[in-house]
Amino acid sequence: MAFSSGNSSGPMAEINVTPLVDVMLVLLIIFIITAPLMSHKVKIELPEANLIQDPADKTAPATPPITISVKENGDLYWGDEPVTKEILESRLSSVAQLQPQPKLNLRGDKTTKMGTIADVTKIAQGQGMLDIGYVATKEKGQ
């Protein structure tokens, strides 16, 4: 491929850099404006996490988690035992007062409506449960 030397009507050897300069100037202006916004105005010192466990914590027996299952039709199970919402509320209120408080694992059928799961979550939070987890299975092939 040959380049033209001027007067002939062949391909141009010069690159038009004007659009490149325009884009670079716009990016420069954006970075100049947003850079001061990225820094925090209020300087605080965050606490450091202590990841070393106390030996006293190891002597305390770990409380097993509580499992509540919700079927598609709204039936509730405490472990393997069927319960009503009233019994669930009373059990959760007594368990919420334990120290340390056990974890609550909430399991639902694949076809259970999210509103039902949300109702059980509201009941648990209303009774004072702090650590509520939702149990799911990993999809096949992942």
N, C-alpha and C positions, 0 to 999 in steps of 0.2 A: 504494500500500500504506500503510495507516494503522497507527500504533502505539497500543497500549493505554495508558490512563492509570492503570490500577490494578485496579479491581474487575471489569472485564469479562473474558471468557475469550478474548481475542484474542491475537495474537503478542506475545512478550515483547521489550522494548526493551533489556534488560540482558544483557550477555555474561558468562558464567560464566568467570572468570579463574583459578579454583582449579587446574584441571589444568595450565594454562600455568605457573603459579607452581611447581607441583610439578616439572615437567619442567626448568624453569630452575634450581631448587635442586639437582636431581640432576646436571645438567651442570656447575654450579659446583663441586660436591664432586668430581666426576671430574677436572676441570681442576686443582683445588687439589692433588689427590693425584698426578696424573701430571706436572705441571710440573717438580717437582724431579728426576724420573726422566729427563727429556729432556736435562738438562745432564750433560756428562761430568765425572766426579769427578777423573780424572787429566788434568792439563793438559800437553800436549806441543806442541812446535812441529814441524809437518810440513815436510819439505823442499820447496823450490820446484822446479818442473820447468824445465829450461833447454831451450827449444824452438828455440834458434838452433843450427844445425848448424855444426860445425867445417869450415873449408875443407879440412882434411886428410881428412875423411871423404868428400868429394866425389871425391878422387883415387883412393880405393880402389874397385876395380871391384865392382859389386854382383853377388853370386852369384845365378844364376837359381834359382828354386824347383824342388824335386824333386817330381814327380807320381807317386803310386802309385795305380793303379786296381784296384778289386776288383769282379769280375763276380759275378753271382748264384750261380754254382756254386762260388765260392771261388777262381777263378783270379786270380793276382796279376800286375800289369804294372808295370814300372819304365819310365815314359814309355810307349813303344809296345812294349817288349820283354817277353815273358813271362818271369817268374822264379818260383823256388820260395821257400818260406819260409827255407830255409837261405841261399840266395843273397841274399835280401832282408836277412837279419840281417847278413851279412858286409858288404854294401854300405853299410847304414846305420851300422854301427860305424865304417867308414872315413870316411864323410861327416860323422859327428858330431864328428870330431876336427879338421875344417877350421875356420879362423878367417878371416872370420866364418862362423858356421854357417848354411847355407842353410835356407830355410823348407821344410817338408814339406807338400804339398797331398795330401790323401787323398780320392779320389773313389770313390763306390760307386754301383752300379746302384740304381734305384728299389726293386727287389725284393730287394736284398742284405740278409741278416739282420744285425741290429745286433751280434750276437755275433761275426760275422766281422770287422766293422769294429773292434770292441773288441779282438779278438786282434791285428790289425795295429797298432793304436795301442799296445798293451802291448809289442809287439816293438820299435816305434820308441822308446818311452820307455825300454825296457830297454837299448837300444844307445846312449842318451845324446842323443837328439833333443829339443830344447827347444821349438821353435816348430812345432807341428802344427796344421794347419788342415783343415777339412772343406769340400769344394766342393759347392755346391748351385746349382740354377738358380732364378731368380725365377719364381713362378707367373704364368701368363698372366692378364692383366686387372688386374694390380696395378702 
